[in-house]
Amino acid sequence: MKHKNDKHEEPLKNENPEAPDTEREIPVNPESGEDTAVDETEVLRARIEELQGQIAELKDRLLRDHAEMDNTRKRLVKEKQDAIAFANTQLIEQLLVPMDNLQRAVESCSGAASVQAIADGVSMVGQQFTDVMKRNGLEAVVSTPGTPFNPQEHEACMMENSADVQEETVAGEFVRGYKLHGRVIRPAKVKVLMPEV
C-alpha cells in the first residue's frame, strides 16, 4: 500500500529551454572524439613538415644566390684588374715598330759607313716614337726660347735677370715637358729670364 506522500520522483525538467542543461548528457560523435584530435595533430604535423621544407628550400636558394653574388663580385674584380693591366696594350703594340727599328739602328752602328747614316736612322726612329705618342694624345709642352713662362707647364730650374725681357720668359729647355689630352703630365724644366726691377 502506497502512502499518499510517496510520490514517484521524476527528474526535474529544465523549464528554460535556452539555459544550458547541465545534467543532459553531451552526445559524443564517434567520428569526432579522439579521432578528431589525432587528425588535427596529423594535419599540424604535416603543416610543420611543409613549412620546414619551405624553410630548407629558401635557405638553399639564399646560399646559392649568395654564392652567385660572390662569384660575380670576384669576376668583376678580375675583369677590372685585367682592364688595368692590359689598358696600354694598343699603345705598346704601336711602340713595338719604333723599338724594332731602334734595335736595328743600334745593330747597324758597328758596320755603318758614316756617322750621318746612324744619325739619320736614330732621327727616323725618334720621329716614329713621336708619331705614336701624338696618335695617343701626347704632345710636347712649348718651351722654345722666347716663350712666356707658364708655371702650369714650366718648372723654373734656373733664373737670370735680363734687361731684354718685360715678363718672365723661357730662355732654354733642360727637359722636355708633355701633356696628355691637354693635361700636363710632366712640366718642362727650363731656364727663365726675369725682367730687371
Summary of the structure (lengths in Angstrom):
residues: 197
radius of gyration: 50.6
end to end distance: 160.6
largest distance: 168.6
contacts: 401
relative contact order: 0.07
helix: 47%
strand: 18%
